[in-house]
């Protein structure tokens, strides 16, 4: 499977939820999350557990842990060659349904206007 382009969901010109979230977690956890994003770019649709998992409604999670804290980045595919990372969260037992609902909402907004909501790079 070919590489995919990884985009971050952008709310507006200045707000990219994933970057805001990454900036608020420990540096070592950031590095682990960024490594997962790189693997997603390299492997795309073929990425599986323990690195990624399907949640529901075409929403997936990238999985990283550091010092017993479970970091999750929710994403969805846009066609065969692009992935959009909605946002990140910390989970305890399961990713809260409200976080998946937010990713579904962002997926719909992205599909409606990809140019408005696509941010690539950091």
C-alpha positions as CSV (number, residue, x, y, z in Angstrom):
1,X,0.0,0.0,0.0
2,X,1.4,3.4,-0.9
3,X,2.2,6.2,1.5
4,X,-0.6,8.6,2.4
5,X,-0.6,12.3,2.9
6,X,-1.4,13.2,6.5
7,X,-3.3,16.4,7.2
8,X,-4.4,17.9,10.5
9,X,-8.0,19.2,10.8
10,X,-8.0,23.0,10.9
11,X,-10.9,24.8,12.6
12,X,-9.9,28.2,11.2
13,X,-6.7,30.0,10.1
14,X,-5.2,29.9,13.5
15,X,-6.7,26.8,15.2
16,X,-5.4,23.3,14.6
17,X,-6.7,21.1,17.4
18,X,-4.0,18.4,17.2
19,X,-1.1,20.9,17.4
20,X,-2.7,22.6,20.3
21,X,-3.2,19.3,22.1
22,X,0.4,18.1,21.3
23,X,1.8,21.3,22.7
24,X,0.1,20.5,26.0
25,X,1.5,17.0,26.6
26,X,5.0,16.0,27.9
27,X,7.8,16.2,25.3
28,X,8.5,12.4,25.4
29,X,4.8,11.8,24.8
30,X,4.9,14.3,21.9
31,X,7.7,12.4,20.3
32,X,5.9,9.1,20.6
33,X,2.7,10.6,19.1
34,X,4.8,12.2,16.2
35,X,6.4,8.8,15.6
36,X,2.9,7.3,15.3
37,X,1.9,10.0,12.8
38,X,5.0,9.2,10.7
39,X,4.1,5.5,10.7
40,X,0.5,6.4,9.6
41,X,2.0,8.3,6.7
42,X,4.2,5.4,5.8
43,X,1.7,2.6,6.2
44,X,-1.7,4.3,5.7
45,X,-4.6,1.9,5.5
46,X,-2.4,-1.0,6.6
47,X,-1.6,0.3,10.0
48,X,-3.1,-2.0,12.7
49,X,-2.9,-2.8,16.4
50,X,-1.1,-2.1,18.6
51,X,-0.3,1.2,16.7
52,X,-3.8,2.0,15.5
53,X,-7.4,0.7,15.8
54,X,-10.8,1.2,14.3
55,X,-13.3,2.9,16.7
56,X,-16.6,3.4,14.8
57,X,-18.2,5.5,12.0
58,X,-15.0,5.4,9.9
59,X,-13.0,6.9,12.8
60,X,-9.7,5.4,13.8
61,X,-7.3,6.0,16.7
62,X,-3.5,6.2,16.7
63,X,-2.3,4.8,20.0
64,X,0.7,5.9,22.0
65,X,1.5,5.5,25.7
66,X,3.9,7.1,28.1
67,X,4.3,6.5,31.8
68,X,1.0,4.8,32.0
69,X,-1.0,7.5,30.2
70,X,-2.7,6.4,27.0
71,X,-2.6,9.1,24.3
72,X,-5.0,8.8,21.3
73,X,-5.2,10.7,18.1
74,X,-8.4,10.3,16.2
75,X,-8.3,10.3,12.4
76,X,-10.3,9.4,9.3
77,X,-9.4,8.7,5.7
78,X,-10.2,11.0,2.8
79,X,-10.1,8.9,-0.3
80,X,-7.3,6.4,-0.7
81,X,-4.3,8.7,-0.4
82,X,-5.1,11.1,2.4
83,X,-5.6,10.9,6.2
84,X,-7.0,13.7,8.3
85,X,-6.1,13.7,12.0
86,X,-9.0,15.3,13.9
87,X,-7.6,15.8,17.4
88,X,-5.9,14.1,20.3
89,X,-7.2,12.9,23.7
90,X,-6.1,11.0,26.7
91,X,-8.1,7.9,27.5
92,X,-8.6,5.8,30.5
93,X,-10.6,2.6,29.7
94,X,-12.0,3.6,26.3
95,X,-12.1,6.7,24.1
96,X,-15.1,8.6,25.3
97,X,-18.0,8.5,22.8
98,X,-18.1,12.4,22.8
99,X,-14.5,12.4,21.3
100,X,-15.6,10.0,18.5
101,X,-18.6,12.2,17.9
102,X,-16.4,15.2,17.6
103,X,-14.2,13.4,15.0
104,X,-17.3,12.4,13.1
105,X,-18.5,16.0,13.0
106,X,-15.1,17.2,11.8
107,X,-15.1,14.5,9.1
108,X,-18.3,15.8,7.8
109,X,-17.1,19.4,7.8
110,X,-13.8,18.3,6.1
111,X,-15.7,16.4,3.4
112,X,-17.9,19.5,2.8
113,X,-14.9,21.9,2.4
114,X,-11.4,20.1,2.4
115,X,-9.5,23.3,1.4
116,X,-10.9,25.2,4.4
117,X,-10.1,22.4,6.9
118,X,-6.8,20.9,5.7
119,X,-3.5,21.8,7.4
120,X,-0.4,19.9,6.5
121,X,2.8,20.0,8.5
122,X,3.8,21.4,11.8
